[in-house]
Amino acid sequence: MGSGYVVEGIIRPEKFGGIYYERDRLVIEMLNSVGYEILKLLKEGKNEAEIVEALKNEYGVEEDIIKNDVKAFIEYLLKSKYIRSEKEVVSEQTETKKTANTVTMFSNKDFVLGMEPYELATPLKVLLELTYSCNLRCIHCFADADYCTKIENHNNELGYEDWCKVIDNIVKNNVFEILLSGGEATMRKDLFKIAEYIQSKGRSYSLLTNATLIDEEKAKMLKRTGCAKVESNLDGYDAETYESFRGVKGSFDKTVKGIQACLNEGIPVRCNVMETKVTVFNLKKIVDKAYEIGVREVCVIPLENGGRAKTNDKLAFGEQDQEKLLEFYKDVNEWFDEKYKDTDMVLFTPNLFNRGEGRFTKLFDIANIMPRCGAGLIHCTINPYGIVKMCPSDESLLVSENNSAVTHDLGEIWRNSRVLKNVRSSNFKKCVHCDSECNRQCPITRTELEGSYEYECEKGA
């Protein structure tokens, strides 16, 4: 007899208990050991009586207390939509009750992601930069990718066999998400061979691409090799606005056709819009264009101070622009909520990540720990040579440790890196509940500007 419930997301044990992770709604929730055990047993198909019996045997607590805790926790899971009834009868009026004794739900003030004792044993997701070659000349490129029409320019990049070793490393460390990127990943002739290897390990992957090289045949291959999602870019609403940012004439039509080819194969597509002075104020028209071509998710991505972006002073917003930018997002969100209220369209903007009454959610704001970013806290990047770094913009921080994911265990790198330990240090705890305004940048930006990612501040709580 089954539990009668379906667990929507993925779970993973941690030293503090475990994690519940749901990519589509961007949900991450920390669980203590009992909460994780209950969710694990539900995922295994155990019913409430079996869960109570298992916990009673393990913890030696009175049965009535365990029954109340299990019942209350399941009600919480239902209301949060982490589980649903197999009969799809989930009451929206279920009142979340505080759990007692053995199950203690965490609130935002009780924990901080990436800091002891809630430091993750391994990353939740890893981005693989398969190549630094690219067929576009984007003026902001984080990776400072080399424009070319053939990939032979980078003979020292990892080959298929070494990428298989990296993938084995990722799977062994129970990383939830694998993202394939570049440069432009679709320039690799062995992309689908790499994708098939990921699939052979029982995993799916997401592809970050400009979509210009994706035709009907390649879209079918993406579908066949287990591509769960495509993230493309749509920084303009027509050829003029798009190509002035992406740098190659004719690329707008190719991007749109590539996106539509993926959608035709049933692959979900998210369109990203870079938050720059030359792109973001076209956001309403971009959202309309995305909806017109069949996309149902648009996300504004904050500009990283790396690659070509750091040498182009016409792109980034400064402190003096923040008030204007917030007013702009407020206007866009009001417009969006009215125009698209009866649709399944979703818009993510940096200022209002938690809005939407369940349309999408995030249980804590990673920006409180590292502004707008979870690099080194929940995710990392592996460059085309197999070296682990914090993110695509990392040119001098974690990448300087020269840790190879081909030859070294990813979990050991994640837990023992001197840079990552310092990034997660107590200095950052002060910022979590601090209301003071400051210009503290992410560690990579601070390293670029000041020569050190460490900082001192007496304002934080």
C-alpha positions in Angstrom: 0.0 0.0 0.0 1.5 3.4 -1.0 1.6 6.6 0.9 -1.1 8.2 -1.3 1.3 11.2 -2.0 3.6 12.2 -4.8 6.8 14.1 -3.9 7.1 16.9 -6.4 10.8 17.7 -6.0 14.2 16.1 -5.3 15.6 15.4 -1.9 19.2 14.9 -0.7 20.7 14.2 2.7 23.0 16.7 4.4 24.8 16.7 7.7 22.1 18.9 9.2 19.3 16.7 7.8 18.5 17.3 4.1 17.4 19.5 1.3 14.1 19.6 -0.7 14.7 21.1 -4.2 12.3 22.0 -6.9 13.7 23.6 -10.0 10.5 24.7 -11.8 9.4 26.9 -8.8 12.9 27.6 -7.7 12.2 26.1 -4.3 15.0 25.2 -1.9 14.1 24.2 1.7 16.3 23.0 4.5 15.0 20.2 6.6 16.2 18.9 10.0 16.9 15.2 10.3 13.3 14.2 11.2 11.7 16.4 8.5 14.1 14.9 5.9 13.3 11.3 7.2 9.5 11.9 6.8 9.9 13.2 3.3 12.2 10.4 2.3 9.7 7.8 3.6 6.9 9.5 1.7 9.0 9.4 -1.5 9.6 5.6 -0.8 5.8 5.2 -0.8 5.3 4.7 3.0 2.0 5.7 4.5 1.5 7.7 7.6 1.2 4.7 9.9 4.4 3.2 8.5 6.2 6.5 8.9 5.1 6.8 12.6 6.3 3.3 13.3 9.7 3.9 11.7 10.2 7.2 13.6 9.1 5.6 16.9 11.6 2.8 16.5 14.4 5.2 15.5 13.8 8.0 18.1 12.0 6.3 21.0 9.4 9.1 21.3 5.8 8.6 22.4 3.6 7.5 19.5 1.0 10.3 20.0 3.7 12.9 19.7 5.1 11.4 16.6 1.6 11.1 15.1 0.9 14.8 15.7 4.2 15.8 14.2 3.9 13.6 11.1 0.3 14.9 10.5 1.3 18.5 10.9 4.4 18.1 8.7 2.4 16.4 5.9 -0.1 19.3 6.1 2.7 21.7 5.7 4.1 19.8 2.7 0.6 19.8 1.1 0.1 23.5 1.5 3.6 24.2 0.2 2.8 21.9 -2.8 5.9 19.9 -2.1 3.7 16.8 -2.2 0.3 16.2 -3.7 -2.4 13.6 -3.2 -2.3 10.8 -5.7 -6.0 11.5 -6.2 -5.0 15.2 -6.8 -7.3 16.3 -3.9 -5.1 18.9 -2.2 -7.0 21.3 0.0 -6.0 25.0 -0.5 -7.4 25.7 2.9 -5.1 23.4 4.8 -3.9 25.3 7.8 -0.2 25.0 8.4 0.4 24.0 12.0 3.5 24.5 14.0 5.3 21.2 14.4 6.2 20.0 17.9 9.0 18.3 19.6 10.7 16.0 17.1 10.0 18.1 13.9 11.2 21.7 14.0 10.6 23.7 10.9 13.2 26.3 10.2 12.4 30.0 9.5 14.5 32.5 7.6 16.0 33.9 10.8 17.1 30.5 12.0 19.4 29.5 9.2 21.5 30.9 6.4 22.3 28.9 3.3 25.9 28.1 2.8 27.0 28.7 6.4 27.5 26.2 9.2 25.7 24.2 10.3 23.8 24.5 7.0 26.7 24.4 4.6 26.0 22.1 1.7 28.2 19.0 1.3 28.1 19.4 -2.5 26.6 21.9 -4.9 23.0 21.7 -6.0 23.9 22.4 -9.5 27.0 22.7 -11.7 27.4 24.6 -15.0 29.8 23.0 -17.5 31.4 25.4 -19.9 32.0 23.0 -22.7 33.9 25.5 -24.9 35.0 29.1 -25.0 34.2 29.3 -28.7 31.1 31.2 -29.8 29.4 32.3 -33.0 28.2 35.6 -31.6 30.0 38.7 -30.4 28.0 39.7 -27.3 29.2 43.0 -25.9 28.7 41.8 -22.3 30.1 38.2 -22.5 31.0 37.0 -19.0 33.3 34.3 -20.4 34.9 36.7 -23.0 34.3 33.9 -25.5 36.2 34.0 -28.7 34.2 34.6 -31.9 34.7 31.9 -34.5 32.8 29.7 -36.9 34.8 26.6 -36.1 35.7 25.2 -32.7 39.3 24.1 -33.6 40.6 27.3 -32.0 40.7 25.6 -28.6 42.5 22.3 -28.9 43.4 22.2 -25.2 39.7 22.1 -24.1 38.5 18.9 -22.6 37.6 16.1 -24.9 34.7 13.7 -24.7 36.4 11.2 -22.4 37.5 13.8 -19.8 34.0 15.4 -19.8 32.7 11.9 -19.0 35.0 11.8 -16.0 33.7 15.2 -14.9 30.1 14.0 -15.3 30.9 10.8 -13.3 32.3 13.1 -10.6 29.1 15.2 -10.5 26.8 12.2 -10.4 28.9 10.6 -7.6 28.5 13.7 -5.5 24.7 13.7 -6.0 24.5 17.1 -7.7 20.9 17.8 -8.7 21.3 19.8 -11.9 23.8 19.8 -14.8 23.8 22.8 -17.1 25.7 22.8 -20.4 27.0 26.1 -21.6 29.9 27.8 -23.3 30.8 30.0 -25.2 28.3 28.3 -27.3 27.9 24.6 -26.4 26.1 23.7 -29.7 29.3 24.4 -31.6 30.8 21.2 -30.2 30.4 18.3 -32.6 30.3 15.9 -29.6 27.6 17.8 -27.7 25.0 15.1 -28.2 27.5 12.4 -27.3 28.2 14.2 -24.0 24.4 14.6 -23.5 23.9 10.9 -24.2 26.5 10.1 -21.5 24.6 12.3 -19.0 21.4 10.5 -19.9 23.1 7.1 -19.5 23.8 8.1 -15.9 20.1 8.6 -15.3 20.3 12.4 -15.4 18.8 15.1 -17.5 20.4 18.4 -18.3 19.6 22.0 -19.2 21.2 23.8 -22.1 22.2 27.4 -22.0 22.5 28.5 -25.7 21.9 31.4 -28.0 19.9 28.9 -30.1 21.1 30.2 -33.4 22.5 26.8 -34.4 19.5 24.8 -33.3 17.4 23.5 -36.2 14.6 20.9 -36.3 17.1 18.0 -36.3 19.1 19.3 -33.3 16.0 20.1 -31.4 14.9 16.5 -31.8 18.3 15.4 -30.6 18.0 17.6 -27.5 14.7 16.0 -26.8 16.0 12.5 -27.4 19.1 12.9 -25.2 17.1 14.2 -22.1 17.3 17.9 -22.3 14.9 19.1 -19.6 15.1 22.8 -20.4 16.7 25.3 -22.7 17.7 28.7 -21.5 18.2 31.1 -24.4 18.6 34.9 -24.6 16.2 37.5 -25.9 17.8 40.9 -25.2 15.8 42.6 -27.9 12.3 42.5 -29.4 13.5 42.8 -33.1 16.6 42.4 -35.2 17.9 45.9 -34.5 17.7 45.8 -30.7 18.8 42.2 -30.4 21.7 42.3 -32.8 23.2 45.5 -31.5 23.7 43.7 -28.2 24.6 40.2 -29.5 26.9 41.5 -32.2 26.1 39.5 -35.3 23.6 40.4 -38.1 21.0 37.8 -38.8 21.2 36.3 -35.3 17.8 37.5 -34.2 15.8 35.4 -36.7 18.1 32.4 -36.1 17.6 32.7 -32.3 13.8 32.9 -32.7 13.8 29.9 -35.0 16.0 27.9 -32.7 13.7 28.6 -29.7 10.6 27.7 -31.7 12.3 24.4 -32.8 12.8 23.5 -29.1 9.3 24.4 -28.2 7.9 22.3 -31.1 9.7 19.3 -29.5 8.1 20.0 -26.2 11.3 21.3 -24.5 10.5 24.2 -22.1 12.4 27.4 -23.0 13.2 30.3 -20.7 14.4 33.5 -22.3 16.9 35.5 -20.3 17.3 39.3 -20.6 20.5 40.9 -19.4 20.0 43.7 -17.0 21.9 46.5 -18.8 21.2 50.1 -19.8 20.8 49.1 -23.4 18.5 46.2 -22.9 16.3 46.2 -19.9 14.2 49.2 -20.7 12.8 47.3 -23.7 11.5 44.6 -21.2 7.8 45.0 -22.0 8.3 44.6 -25.7 10.6 41.7 -25.1 8.1 39.9 -22.9 5.4 40.5 -25.6 7.8 39.0 -28.3 8.6 36.0 -26.1 4.9 35.3 -25.5 4.2 35.7 -29.3 6.8 33.0 -30.2 5.5 30.6 -27.5 7.9 31.2 -24.6 6.2 31.2 -21.2 9.1 32.2 -18.9 11.3 35.3 -19.1 14.0 36.1 -16.5 16.0 39.3 -16.1 19.6 38.4 -15.3 21.8 40.8 -13.4 25.0 41.8 -15.2 28.1 40.1 -13.9 31.3 42.2 -13.7 33.4 39.8 -15.7 34.7 39.2 -19.2 33.8 42.0 -21.6 31.2 43.5 -19.3 33.8 45.0 -16.9 35.5 47.0 -19.7 32.2 48.4 -21.1 31.0 51.3 -18.9 27.9 51.8 -21.0 26.3 48.6 -19.7 26.2 48.4 -15.9 23.8 50.3 -13.6 25.5 52.2 -10.7 24.3 53.0 -7.2 22.8 56.3 -8.5 20.6 54.3 -10.9 19.0 52.0 -8.4 16.0 54.1 -7.5 15.1 54.6 -11.1 15.6 50.9 -11.8 13.3 49.9 -8.9 10.6 52.2 -10.1 10.9 50.8 -13.6 10.6 47.2 -12.3 7.6 48.2 -10.2 5.9 49.6 -13.3 6.8 46.5 -15.4 5.5 44.1 -12.8 2.2 46.0 -12.5 1.8 46.0 -16.3 2.7 42.3 -16.5 0.3 41.2 -13.7 -2.5 43.0 -15.5 -1.8 42.0 -19.1 -0.8 38.4 -18.4 -3.0 37.6 -15.3 -5.0 35.0 -17.2 -2.1 33.3 -18.8 0.7 30.9 -17.7 3.3 33.5 -18.5 5.9 34.1 -15.8 8.3 37.0 -15.4 11.2 37.1 -13.0 12.7 40.4 -12.2 15.6 40.9 -9.7 13.6 43.1 -7.3 10.5 41.0 -6.9 11.6 37.4 -6.9 9.1 36.3 -4.2 6.0 37.8 -5.6 3.2 35.8 -7.3 1.3 34.0 -4.5 2.7 30.6 -5.3 3.3 31.0 -9.0 6.9 30.8 -8.1 8.6 31.0 -4.8 12.0 31.1 -3.1 12.2 30.3 0.6 15.1 32.6 1.3 16.9 35.4 -0.5 20.3 34.3 -1.6 21.0 38.0 -2.3 21.2 38.5 1.4 24.3 36.4 1.6 26.0 37.2 -1.7 24.3 39.9 -3.7 22.0 38.3 -6.4 24.1 35.2 -6.6 24.6 31.7 -5.1 28.0 31.0 -6.5 30.0 29.0 -4.1 27.0 28.6 -1.9 24.7 26.4 -4.0 26.4 26.2 -7.4 29.7 26.4 -9.2 31.1 26.3 -12.7 33.7 24.0 -14.4 35.5 25.7 -17.3 36.5 24.1 -20.6 39.8 22.8 -19.2 38.1 21.1 -16.2 39.0 23.7 -13.6 36.4 24.4 -10.9 35.5 28.1 -10.5 32.7 30.0 -8.7 30.9 31.2 -11.8 31.5 32.2 -15.5 33.0 35.5 -14.4 35.5 34.0 -12.0 38.9 34.9 -13.6 41.0 35.1 -10.4 39.3 33.7 -7.3 38.4 30.0 -7.0 39.8 29.4 -10.4 43.3 30.4 -9.1 43.3 27.2 -6.9 43.5 25.2 -10.1 41.3 22.4 -8.8 40.5 19.9 -11.6 37.2 18.1 -11.6 38.8 15.6 -14.0 41.3 14.4 -11.4 39.9 15.5 -8.0 36.7 14.8 -6.2 34.2 17.6 -6.6 32.8 17.3 -3.1 36.3 17.5 -1.6 37.0 20.7 -3.6 33.6 22.1 -2.6 34.1 21.4 1.1 37.9 22.1 1.4 38.6 25.0 -0.9 40.2 27.9 1.0 38.4 30.4 -1.1 35.0 28.9 -0.6 35.5 28.6 3.1 36.3 32.3 3.3 33.4 33.2 1.1 31.1 31.4 3.5 32.9 32.8 6.6 31.3 34.7 9.5 31.9 38.0 7.8 29.0 37.4 5.5 26.7 36.5 8.4 26.6 40.2 9.4 24.9 41.1 6.1 21.9 38.8 6.4 19.7 41.1 8.5 21.5 44.4 7.9 19.3 47.3 6.6 22.2 49.6 6.0 23.0 50.6 2.5 26.5 49.8 1.3 28.4 49.0 -1.9 29.5 45.6 -0.9 29.9 43.6 -4.1 30.2 39.9 -4.7 33.6 38.5 -3.9 34.6 38.4 -7.5 33.8 42.0 -8.1 35.5 43.0 -4.9 38.6 41.1 -5.9 38.7 42.8 -9.3 38.3 46.3 -7.7 40.2 46.0 -4.5 42.5 43.1 -4.9 40.8 41.1 -2.1 37.5 39.4 -1.6 37.6 39.9 2.2 36.0 42.8 3.9 35.3 44.3 7.3 32.0 45.8 8.4 30.7 46.8 11.8 27.1 47.6 10.7 25.7 44.1 10.3 23.8 42.4 13.1 
